Structures are given as C-alpha cells and as structure tokens.
C-alpha cells in the first residue's frame, strides 16, 4: 500500500514538473479562436463599417503581439517549443499572417461590391 502511495506521489510530482510553461500560455484552441474569429471580425469590419477597424484590428493584433513576446523570449520560447511542439509555434505565425491579410480582403470585398 505504501508503494502505491509513493508511486502516485512520484507520478503527480513528475507530471507537475512537465506542466511548467504551457499551463501559463494560451491553448491552441484559444489561439485559433482569436486568429480565425479576429480575422472574420476584421474582414466584416472592413467590408461593412471600415471605422470599426480602429477597434477590431488593434485588439486582435495586441493578443498576438503579447504571444510573440512569449514565443521569442530566449528562455520561455524554447520551453514552449519543447512542450507544445512546432505546430503550436507555426500556427501562431500563420494565424497572425491571416490576421494581417484580413483587412485587405475586406476592403477588396467592399470595393468589388460597390462597383457592381
């Protein structure tokens, strides 16, 4: 019985050691919600109410700016890469690229519909 308790305590301790960095970082799902949801919001803002870009674009960019600060940190970045993998890092970059392309898509959509 003591052996089982000891093994359980060791297992819990080791699992807590591995949850060092990513328990403080946003999850992959949260990044996708901010990236895709923010891009849709920016596209619709640029299409229907371009003045709303003053609010919608900085809010979503600020989220990724803070995340880039964590990823590019010399101490935290390699730990994120080790714990979450390259897919996490690459998805942040791709979602940010999508976010920067979104206003141009919305403006193009607006100009295209006004011509017809």
C-alpha positions in Angstrom: 0.0 0.0 0.0 2.9 2.4 0.8 4.4 1.6 -2.5 1.3 2.6 -4.4 1.1 5.9 -2.5 4.7 6.5 -3.2 4.3 5.8 -6.9 1.2 8.0 -7.0 3.1 10.9 -5.3 6.0 10.5 -7.7 3.7 10.4 -10.7 1.9 13.6 -9.6 5.2 15.4 -8.9 6.7 14.4 -12.3 3.5 15.5 -14.1 3.6 18.9 -12.4 7.2 19.3 -13.4 6.2 18.9 -17.1 3.4 21.5 -16.9 5.9 24.2 -16.4 5.3 26.7 -19.2 2.2 25.8 -21.2 -0.1 26.0 -18.3 0.6 29.7 -18.3 0.3 30.1 -22.1 -2.9 30.2 -24.1 -4.1 26.9 -25.6 -4.0 26.0 -29.2 -7.8 26.3 -29.4 -7.7 29.8 -27.8 -5.2 30.8 -30.4 -7.4 29.5 -33.3 -10.4 31.3 -31.8 -8.5 34.6 -31.6 -6.9 34.1 -35.0 -9.9 33.0 -37.1 -12.5 34.9 -35.1 -10.4 38.0 -35.2 -9.8 37.7 -38.9 -13.6 37.2 -39.6 -14.3 40.3 -37.4 -11.7 42.4 -39.2 -13.0 41.2 -42.7 -16.6 42.1 -41.8 -15.5 45.4 -40.2 -13.6 46.3 -43.4 -16.5 45.3 -45.6 -19.4 46.9 -43.8 -18.0 49.5 -41.3 -14.4 50.5 -42.0 -14.3 52.8 -39.0 -14.6 49.7 -36.7 -11.1 48.7 -37.9 -9.8 51.2 -35.5 -11.1 49.0 -32.6 -11.2 45.5 -34.0 -7.7 45.3 -35.6 -5.6 46.6 -32.6 -7.4 44.3 -30.2 -6.6 41.2 -32.1 -3.1 42.4 -33.0 -2.4 43.1 -29.4 -3.2 39.5 -28.4 -0.7 38.1 -31.0 1.9 40.8 -30.1 1.9 39.5 -26.5 2.1 35.9 -27.7 5.0 36.7 -30.0 6.8 38.2 -27.0 6.4 34.9 -25.2 7.4 32.8 -28.2 10.5 34.9 -29.0 11.7 35.1 -25.4 15.1 33.4 -25.1 14.1 31.4 -22.0 10.4 30.8 -22.5 10.4 30.3 -26.3 12.5 27.1 -26.3 10.4 25.7 -23.4 7.2 26.4 -25.4 8.7 24.6 -28.4 9.7 21.7 -26.3 6.3 21.3 -24.6 3.9 22.3 -27.3 5.8 21.5 -30.4 6.4 23.2 -33.7 2.7 23.0 -34.7 1.9 25.5 -31.9 4.6 27.9 -32.9 3.8 27.6 -36.7 0.0 28.0 -36.1 0.7 31.3 -34.2 2.6 32.6 -37.2 0.1 31.5 -39.7 -2.9 32.9 -37.8 -1.1 36.2 -37.4 -0.4 36.3 -41.1 -4.1 35.6 -41.7 -4.9 38.5 -39.4 -2.7 40.9 -41.4 -4.2 39.8 -44.7 -7.8 40.2 -43.4 -8.3 44.0 -43.8 -7.2 43.8 -47.4 -9.7 41.0 -48.1 -12.4 43.1 -46.5 -11.5 46.2 -48.4 -11.3 44.3 -51.6 -14.7 42.8 -51.0 -16.1 46.3 -50.2 -14.7 47.8 -53.4 -15.8 44.9 -55.5 -19.4 45.1 -54.3 -19.6 48.9 -54.7 -18.5 48.7 -58.4 -21.4 46.4 -59.2 
